[in-house]
């Protein structure tokens, strides 16, 4: 299954993102991003289904939320 990871600056920011997305009906999970995809040690991510990415991006834009990065991956590749 395809997933997307929204990488945030901190665990607190990632938790806020998770709550914001769940308010829009997007199921999400807090996770540490892959080491290769981290910008710093404090980075945390919010994992969602890739099919929900457009809804998540729309919600983030509405709330002026700017993550570090967003990437997609297959479940077999981790994340």
C-alpha positions in Angstrom: 0.0 0.0 0.0 1.2 3.5 -0.8 1.7 5.8 2.1 2.7 9.4 2.5 4.9 11.0 5.3 4.5 14.6 6.3 7.7 15.5 8.0 7.5 18.2 10.8 10.1 20.1 12.8 9.2 18.5 16.1 7.0 16.0 17.8 4.7 18.7 19.1 4.2 20.1 15.6 3.6 16.6 14.2 1.0 16.0 16.9 -0.7 19.3 16.0 -0.7 18.2 12.3 -2.1 14.8 13.2 -5.0 16.4 15.1 -5.6 18.9 12.3 -5.8 16.1 9.7 -8.0 13.9 11.8 -10.4 16.8 12.1 -10.6 16.7 8.3 -11.3 12.9 8.3 -7.8 11.8 7.4 -6.5 8.8 9.5 -3.0 9.5 10.6 -0.2 8.0 12.8 2.8 9.7 14.4 6.1 8.2 13.3 9.8 9.1 13.1 10.7 9.6 9.4 13.3 7.5 7.7 16.8 8.5 8.7 17.7 9.5 5.2 14.6 11.8 5.0 15.2 13.6 8.3 16.5 17.1 8.4 17.4 17.0 12.1 17.2 14.8 15.1 14.0 16.5 16.3 12.0 15.8 13.2 8.8 13.7 13.5 6.4 12.6 10.9 2.7 12.0 10.3 2.0 8.9 8.2 -1.2 8.8 6.1 -2.5 6.8 3.1 -1.2 8.3 -0.2 -4.9 8.4 -1.3 -5.6 10.9 1.4 -2.6 13.2 0.4 -4.6 15.7 -1.6 -7.2 16.1 1.3 -4.3 16.5 3.7 -2.5 19.1 1.6 -5.7 21.1 1.2 -6.3 21.1 5.0 -2.7 22.1 5.6 -3.0 25.0 3.1 -6.3 26.1 4.8 -4.5 26.2 8.2 -1.3 27.7 6.8 0.7 24.7 8.1 4.1 24.3 6.4 5.8 20.9 7.0 9.5 20.4 6.3 8.8 17.9 3.5 6.2 15.5 2.2 7.1 12.2 0.5 5.4 9.0 -0.5 6.6 5.4 -0.2 5.5 1.7 -0.3 4.9 -0.1 3.0 7.7 -2.5 2.1 10.2 0.3 2.1 9.4 1.3 5.7 8.5 4.7 7.0 
